[in-house]
Amino acid sequence: MTPSQQIGQLIAGLTDWRGETLAGIRKTILAADPDIVEEWKWMGSPVWCLDGNIVVGNAHKDKVKLTFSHGASLPDPDNLFNNGFGGKVWRAIDMFEGDRLNEGALK
């Protein structure tokens, strides 16, 4: 099974708001650059890559988490990052039920 198929299977198995949210995030990330590649790493995590890891997506019990491997070095004028401020390298976006994705800012 390819990484893209594994990610699709993960999303299909999330029959609540988390699946819909992760599907929307996936669509937005892939639309940002045609060279972005989907990978399946760390025993079940979708990872989107372009010259290295960009973002890891995970569905938790009460949230969908996007972890940006080098997020601390990225500009964030729309204040998307809401977690990971204690680290020097990564930043994260935690999305909870009812949150709306700012697609333009994510790109």
JOBELHU-V422738 format. One record per helix or strand of 3 or more residues. SS is the DSSP state (@ for helix, = for strand). FROM is the first residue (numbers start at 0). TO is the last residue. If there is no record, write none. Layout:
BEGIN
SS,FROM,TO / SS,FROM,TO
END
This chain:
BEGIN
@,2,12 / @,16,31 / =,36,40 / =,44,48 / =,52,58 / =,63,67 / @,70,72 / =,90,94 / @,102,105
END
